[in-house]
């Protein structure tokens, strides 16, 4: 039954309203980008969820490896001086 | 991200040393204990992956097969409004199937494999869809009770430990609330209609009540997969607790309709703070699960036929897309 070629996978991103980022909402199979867009519209925006859609072939996404999570992201933990709350200022100007 | 096919630079398949696997397993257990989410490419025990594939794909199959009993009434809905509503609901169910297949695919299994398992009868779907929809009131009863029970079941799944499944469930639950409300509204219209319409509503309730209670699955003491699924944070509330919650919520709704739940043993128990209810016919439940319900063969045959008859469309679309790509390539050259 499945000797035919499965439609490629696309990731779907939707801008919920003008001024906001496109956000990943899910994925779907489609033969090409044009139909992926149309299917995304039919499946992911049935109740006014968005004003703009991006579809991206899943295979075109390059992702970081979860095994590298510690070496990638932990170094930020000890750089608390990157956050505004690190600095104690006189009360008079503390809303800065 | 709902995919397994992303490219990770420099990643090579490698044999994992036993010691390393022990460490990974510890990390996984710690993550579950801390109630943090597991994402697709995180390490997970094979049994956890298998359990999820089984549960999510069964759930997806249920959404897809669930379109059939209601689809039966699309051309016979009593008004244009009801028809538009039913069409929207059936379309939602198809969408829910898609979200769930996509979540299952993140675990490294292809859509085609899952569909083959459904079509060959190897994979199960919810036994409730093997009962017939013989009157319009059945559409009301399905929305009110079947979708009501599904919501009860799905809300805790929004907190499931596996990220893609939890996210799919959040989306599904958001859409599902209209399903139950439109069903109750159908029952309300019938219950307040002519005596014949009210009888129709009561008849549907009589037929659906017990299969819906069975939908929550075997008693906790007999539930094969429950214990491990609870420990893994895949399942959050037990079958019996969900069933009780559903009964407690539904009794006053039936009273408001002026309909009678078909259970002479149903009684408020002030001591427990819950309704007591009669025993479920588990022999009937297992008969339906194992293929001998009123509509098992018809449902599966309809599903397989729809898939087979759509094959040429899927193949043609793929051939067209490939032709366009070749053409664009030649023009660029």
Interface residues (C-beta under 8 A of the other chain):
Chain A: X1 X2 X4 X5 X6 X7 X9 X11 X24 X25 X26 X27 X28 X29 X31 X32 X35 X43 X46 X47 X58 X59 X61 X62 X63 X64 X65 X66
Chain B: X1 X2 X3 X5 X6 X7 X8 X9 X11 X39 X41 X42 X43 X88 X91 X92 X95 X98 X99 X102 X105 X110 X111 X112 X113 X115 X116 X119 X167 X168 X171 X175 X311 X314 X315 X317 X318 X320 X321 X324 X325
